[in-house]
Amino acid sequence: MCFIRQFLSPRATSAVFAAWLAVASPAAWAAHGYALWGDLKYPAGFAHFDYVNPAAPKGGELRLVSNLRVSTFDKYNPFTLRGSAPAYLSNLMFDTLLVGALDETGAGYGLLAEDVSAAADGLSVTFRLRRNARFHNGDPVLAADVKHSFDTLMGPHTSPAFKTILEDVAGLDVLDERTVRYRFKKANRELPLTVGGLPVFSRDWGNATDPKTGQRKTFDQVVMDPPIGSGPYKIGPVQFGKDITYVRDPAYWARDLPVRRGSANFDRILVKIYRDNTAKLEALKAGEFDLMRFFSAGDWARRVNGKRFDSGELVKAELKHRLPTGFQSYVLNTRRAPLQDLRVREALGLAMDYEWMNRQMFYNAYQRVQGLFGNTDCSPTGTPSPEELALMAPWREQLPPAAFGPMLVPPRTDGDSSLRANLRRAQALLREAGWTVQGGQLRNAQGVAMVLEYLDSNETGARVVTPWARNLEKLGIELKFRPVDFALYQQRLRTFDFDIISIAYGGTHNPGAEYADLFGSQAAKTEDSGNFAGVSSRAVDALIARMSNAPSKPDFLTACRALDRVISHSHYLVPQWSATTHRLVYNGWRLAQPAEMPPYAAGETWAIDTWWSKP
C-alpha cells in the first residue's frame, strides 16, 4: 500500500457527463474512512486519535535541522524533477483526501474528503469534499482542484514515480462541484488509499503567464511561486542557504476535525540547514535547535554528550517502534556487465562480514536486514507454501532454483560459520561464472579485471565500505570508493551511472504498486525511476501485479512472500542493517510530548505533528 505523505488541467467535466456518471454508478455515502483489509480502528464520530493530547496548547516555536542531504534548496515545488525543495514542505503545506493514523496500518480517514465510498467491484472510489475545506488563499477546495492536481502529477514535468504508482488509475471524473470519482483499470484494494493520499493543490498555484510566450507557465516553470495548499502551515521568513520558517495558519480550516485535533501545535517551525553532520551535531550541543534524529551508531554512542545533556536540557531517547525494518542495502546495478551474472552478485554478498562490522563499528546497535519485508506479516520464512509455489511455478525457468527452497538468510561469520568458508564459496561461484585470479586480480576469459566502483555522496561512507572492500580484495576484486558532491550523485542515480550504491529503502506493512517503481521492468528503462538495480523480469512484474491486485489478505501475503523470495534469491541487493528504535535528542526544557509514541510513528514527524511548546 502506498499512502502518499511525502510527495520520496482540465476544469470540471461538463454537467451533463457528471450527471450521467452519478446515475450510472450511484454512491453510497457512509464511510468516514477506508480500511485495506478490515474494520477501521476509529469509528464514525470519533473525537481524536488516541496518541494525541487534544488539549495541547498552541504557540511557540519548534526548531529543527533539515533531514535532507542537500545543503540548500532552490525551489518551493516539491513535485518537479529538477532542484531541491525545503525539508518537510510537502507534509506541512498540502492536505490530502485521506490521512492515516500513526497507531494503525492499512487505513485512511477523511481529511479533505467528508466521505469515501469504494465500489463493490473494486473499479472505482468516490470522494465527497468537505464544504469548509479551504486553501491558504481562502478559496474553497473543489473537485476541479483535485482533478487539476491529479492531472498535473500525471503530466510530463513531475517525478516518474507518480506515473508508476498510479499506473492502474484509468482517470478521474468530476461528478459535481465537490465530488470526484477515481476509476481504476482493474480491481485493486490499495488504490483508494493511494489516490486518497495524493497531495491536492489549487488550480491557481503558478497561474501566471510566461512573458515570452504569453502562455500559462508549465508546471516545471512553477519554481519559487509559494504553494497554494490547504495544510496547517504556510511559508514564512526564509534565509536561503540557512533556514526556512513555516508559520501556522491560525485560520486552518481543519484544526477542529478529529483527524487534526491535537496536532499542528507550534506557531512556527524553523528548519535550519547545515553543510555536514559534524556541524549539525555541534549546533545541537550549542542549543541552536530543539530536536535531531540520529542514524550513526558511532555518534550516538560516543559523541552525543556534553553539559546540556548533563543538565537535562537535552534528552537522549531511544524510542521503540513497530515499523517495518525496510531493506537498507548495497544495490548492484545489473545494467553493468560484471553484475549481470547472479553468481557474481552472490559472491559479492558472501564477502561482507556483517558480524565483525556490528561489533567493531556499530556498537552492536543494529540487526541484519532480512529480505524486503522484515518485521511485517509479509516476511517469508522456511520453505515456500503450496500457494507461493503455485505463483512462482509458471516462471520456474526464469527464476533462481534456490527461490523454490528455504528463504535466504544472509551469510554469517559467527557460530558454525566463518568468513573463510564464505570466501571459499564465493571463489567457487566466481569460477563457475568464468572469473579466475590471474596475477593477483580476478579476470574473465578476455583478461578483463573485475574493478567495481562504489558511488557515494558522503566521504564518511568510506569507513563503512572499507571492510567489505578488503574482503573483496582477497577474492581479487577491486572495489573503488568514489565520493561525489550530492548534485552529481543525484544526476548519476537518475541516469543509473554507477556500479554499486547504498540505499535506505523504507518498509511498509502493505506493499503494493509502488514496488513496480523499485523492481518493475518498465521502471528499469525509465530514467529517474527507483529501479536502481535494473531488475527486468516478467516473473517479478507478475508477482508485483498479483500483490497489488490481491482480492484477499491471504492472497496478498502469498504474493508478497513469493516476491520477497525471488528478489532475495536473485541477489540484486546486499542487505545491510536496521534498527528497531528511533534515536532522538530533544530539548526537554522547551518541548512537551504525549505520554507514549504511537507504534508506527516515523521519527521526528511524531514531534512535528503532536508535540507542543512548554510555557
Buried (B, 14 or more C-beta within 10 A) or exposed (E): BBBBBEBEBEEBBEEEEBEBBBEEBEBEEEBBBBBBBEEBBBEEEBEBBBBBBEEBEEEBBBBBBBBBEBBEBBBBBBBBEEBBBBBBBBBBBBBBBBBBBBBBBBBBBBBBBBBBBBBEEBBBBBBBBBEEBBBBEEBBBBBBBBBBBBBBBBBEBBBBBBBBBBBBBEBBBBBBBBBBBBBBEEBBBBBBBBBBBBBBBBBBBBEEEEEEEEEBBBBBBBBEBBBBBBBBBBBBEBEEEEBBBBBBBEEBBBBEBBBBBBBBBBBBBBBBBBEEBEBBBEBBBEBBBBBBBBEBBBBBBEBBEBEBBEEEBBBEEEEEBBBBBBBBBBBBBBBBEBBBBBBBBBBBBBBBBBBBBBEEBBEEBBBBBBBBBBBBEBBBEEEBBEBBBEBBEEBEEEBBEBBBEEBBEBBBBEEEEBBEEBBEBBBEBBBEBEBBBEEEBBBBEEEEBBEBBBBBBBEEBBEBBBBBBEBBBEBBBBBEBBBBEBEEBBEBBBEBBBBBBBBEBBBBBBBBBBBBBBBBBBBBEBEBBBBBBBBBBEBBBBBBBBBBBBEEBEBBBBBBBBBBBBBBBBBBBBBBBBBBEBBBBBBBBBBBBBEEBBBBBBBBBBBBBBBBBEE
